[in-house]
């Protein structure tokens, strides 16, 4: 009998046991976020200041997931060039993943999906902002495992105030690594997030 699990409830252990997922600790595996990053223009800096101001205003109230997407994620995608060719954005896409032995099925909806199918942006609900982004990493990796492509895939998990990048490579076993966590109001975390997104857009566009 096939066991069906909602993706939002999947654990890293289940992904490791069912799909053979393995984490890579070697920093060179995910070098893209650590290399020399694109600079930001004055206009981009000013746009990020507006994002910070918008988040600060919304944070005083109870933010919903859609508000986070509008106020934070959409401006970042725009500034990074993901609304322009060769990319396009899909939202609320239904995803189902079946284990090779058909013993387990994962199902759910991804909030934002940037295609060439190499950049995935699941957005966790703002009400969970007090939790570490690590609770959402299994969900992002599950979505990325759905894409049956051999090229490296990248993901961004965010609750609006924190950001973390993922890289997944399919080999004999799927391998993944994560970046450090960047904070919207600390150490220019929002600027670094945009710089990494621009870097990944360049990598994917050329690939």
N, C-alpha and C positions, 0 to 999 in steps of 0.2 A: 504494500500500500504506500502511495506517495505521501510524504509528509509535506505540508504546505506551511510556510512561515512568512509573515509580513516582513519585508525588508527592514523596516524601522526597528524590528526587534531582534535582528540577526546579530550574532556575536562574532568576534574574530576567531574564536575557537571553532565555531561551526564552519566558517569559511576555510579555515586551515584543514579541518578534517574532511570536508566534503569536496573542496576544489583544489586542495594541495597548496593553498596560498602560503607564501613564505615572506617574512620581512627581511630586508637586506640592511645591515648596519654599516656597510662600507659607504663612506661619504661620497665617493666618486660615482656611485650608482645613480645618484640624483644630484648631479653637479649643476644643473640648469639654474637652480635658485641661489647658488653660491657664487656663480661667476660674475664678471663685470656686467652690471645691469644697465639698461638704457636710461639716459637722463630724462628729467621731466622739465617741461617748459613752464614758464611763469603762468600761462593760462591753465595748465594742468594742475599746478600747485593751488591756484585759486579755486578751481573746481573741487579739489579735495577738501579745501577749507570749508566750502559750502556743504559738502557731504558730512563733515564733522559737526557743523552747526546744526544741520538737519537731524542728525542722530541725537545730538544733545537735547534738542527740542522734543523729539519723539520719545526719548528715554524717560522723560518725566511722566509719560502716560504708559498705558499698557500697549506695547507694540505687538502687532500681529505679524505673521510670517510674510504676508503680501506687502506690508509696509516696509519691512527690511529689504525685500527685493526691489521695491521702487526707490527707496531712499539711498541704499548703499550699493547693492549688487548691480543694478542697471547702470548707474554712472561709471562704475569700474569697468564693466563690459564694454561700454561705449568708448571710454578713454583708451582702453587696450586694443580697440579695433575689431572686437568680435562681432559687431553688427554689420561689418563690411565684408565683401568677398575676399578670400574664398570661404569665409565662415557664414553660418546662419544659426539662429537661436530657435530652439524648440522649448516649449514649457509644458508642464503637467503631462509628461510622456509616461505611459504605462509600460512597465518593464516586468518581464517574467524570466527567471533563470532556472534551468533544470540541471541537476547534477548528472554527470555522465552515466551513472548507474540508475538514474531516474528515481532515486530514493527520496530526493528532497527537491522541492520547488520553492523559490523565493519570488515574492510578488510585491509590487509597490509602484509608486509614481515618483519620478524625479522632478524636482521643482524647476530647475533650469538646466538645459542641455545645449551646449555649444557644439555644433557639428562642423566639421569633418569627423565627428565621432571620436575626437581625441582630447576633448576638454570637457569635463563634467563638473557641474556646480550644483550639488544638492545643498539647499539652504535649511538649516535647522531652525526651529521656531524660536522667536525672540524670548519667549517666556522661559526658555532653557538656557539663557545666557549665563546663568550662574554656574552651569556645569562645564566641565572641560570639553573641548572639541573632540577629545578622544572618544567620547561616547558616540559620535557620529561617523567616525572613520569606518567602521564596518559597513554602514549603509552606503557610503560613497564607494568603497571598494566593491561591494556587491553590484552596484550599478555598472561600474567599470568592467567587471568580469563578464557582463552581458555582451560587450562588444567583441566580436570574434575577429579582431584584426591583429596583425603581427607587429605593428608600429607601437612605439611607446605611447601610453595614454597618461593624461594628467588630470588632476582633480583639485578643486578648491572647496573646502568646507568652511562655513562661516555662520555665525549667529548675529552678524551685524557689527559686533565690536571686537571679535577675534577672528583670525584667519590662519588657515593651515593648508599647505599644498601637499598633494600626493602624486606619486609616479608609479605606474603599473606597467610591467613588461611581461608579455607572455613568452615563456620558453617551454621547456619540458614541464616545469611547474611555474605558475604565475608568481612573479616576484614584485614586491612593492617596497617603497620607502616614503618617509614623510619629511617635510621641512620643519623648522622650528615654528613656534606659534607667534604670530604678529598681532599686536594690539593696536586698535584704532587710535588711542590717545597716548601712546607711549613709544618713545624711541623712533619716531617717524614710521610707525608700523603701517599706516595706511599708504604712505608713499612707497615703502618697500613692497607692499602687496601689489600695487599698480605696476611697479617696475618689473616684478617677477611675471605678472600677467602679460606685459608687453614682450618680455623675453620669450615666454612660452608661445605666444602668438607667432613670433618670428620663427621659432623652431618648428612649429607645426605647419606653418605656411610653406616652408621650404621642403619639409619632409615628403 
